[in-house]
Amino acid sequence: MRLAVVGTGHVGLVTCVTMASVGHDVVGIDADAIKIDSIANGIAPFFEPGLEEALNTELASGRLRFTTDARAAIEGAEVVFISVGTPPRATGEANLIAVEDAARTVARYATGPCVIAEKSTVPTGTARMIRRIITRERPDLAGSLEVVSNPEFLREGLAMHDALQPDRIVVGAESEWAREVMRRAYRPFVVQGADLIETDIATAELAKHACNAFLALKISFANAMARISELSGANVELVTEVMGKDPRIGPAFLKAGIGYGGSCFPKDIQALRRVAETLGYDFPLLDEVQRINDEAVDAVVTKVKAALWNLEDKKVALLGLAFKPGTDDIRFAPALAIARRLIDEGTHVVGYDPIAGAHAQAEIPQLAVTTDPYDAIDGAHCAVVCTEWDEVATLDLERVRDLMQYPIVVDGRNLYDAIRMQALGFTYDAVGMPGAAEALEVTPTA
Ligand code: UGA
């Protein structure tokens, strides 16, 4: 099939590559000429394991092309996926300008029967607005341009896996014709066992928000349990293990830490809150999810302060800056929120990350960054584990201890073994663990 993908961000580019890999003829479009040029030369604009290799394979196969020429890409396409950004406005509402622009572009250049598949995460009701634009712009194509909702469920860092072996494909459509086109587009995945769930449009749109909001809710629940564990002397790792063994609850997304970040959960929680409000349903539970998430950052800052007393002129090493391992994405990364808070109090903050340092520094110029964890740790009064990279998990802890001014580790991801850390002489403070709230009596190592 001839497919076009508008927007070559995380979702768009992964869609281009995976759709080409199952045999479709795909053209990716983006307004950013420099970006398109680099992608067309096999260079992905962000880090995603396996993406660049697959991009080069598909470019070489001739099934995948990239262009800034929307007309050339859209003319003759059977499906045009819209996968442009929907960043939050100050009110929390999703900003849908890019979606509207993309819809207008598709309407302008579509030549015949074409399904417009909205893949960006959008508030319920967006497809109706897209349809309105299309009907206004192209009354001549009435009946042969259809909008469907086709939300994407891929995780950054595992995007290629999730796109190639999706656990579900959701298509919200209003005509049998559009459903049939989407069945053909996704047949190679369904043949391999993926579940295709067909719904109406509003259901597909809402289901995507529901998934992300519920996952964020699980994380915040675990983080609330961590706070209570710290106050009561319980161990949150065991509390969530007990919870996770119940098949009705399940173990996934119950890891307490410094809170969720990334380009999806923080934005989607706010967007769903606003959507519900607009529809006349008050959903304050979502505010609580967000509040508990912010509290997870507060908890770390409080622990660092408790350990160091005055923060001015102290050096704190942040181990990991990306919002999670496997990505160089720092959007809404809790590590950056922690960095800002510490820098505001006069702390010298040095961040280590294997790949996200440059992005973090562009965001916070006062943050020093390094790709050598031992540089960050050298002379630090405290180290905070922010991202559970393997590189952080496998640090030589004796070397870490000897390099630090004070051997204090505030572990925001419960990455290390508490008994070992104590045996090595660290003052070790993990999330939701016994003793976490105890005063930190520290003697300098040097
Ligand atoms: C999330 C969803 O998991 C995907 O299913 C969805 O498609 C995607 O959003 C999207 O809407 O595009 P992603 O943002 O890549 O994917 O990252 P996650 O793996 O979900 O992690 C989000 C955050 O939660 C990270 O900061 C992670 O550290 C944190 N987290 C996750 C926890 O703190 N505890 C956990 O138990 C799990």
Boltz pocket constraint, residues with backbone or C-beta under 6 A from the ligand:
constraints:
  - pocket:
      binder: B
      contacts: [[A, 121], [A, 152], [A, 153], [A, 154], [A, 155], [A, 156], [A, 157], [A, 212], [A, 215], [A, 219], [A, 251], [A, 252], [A, 253], [A, 254], [A, 255], [A, 256], [A, 257], [A, 258], [A, 259], [A, 260], [A, 261], [A, 262], [A, 263], [A, 264], [A, 265], [A, 323], [A, 324]]
      max_distance: 6.0
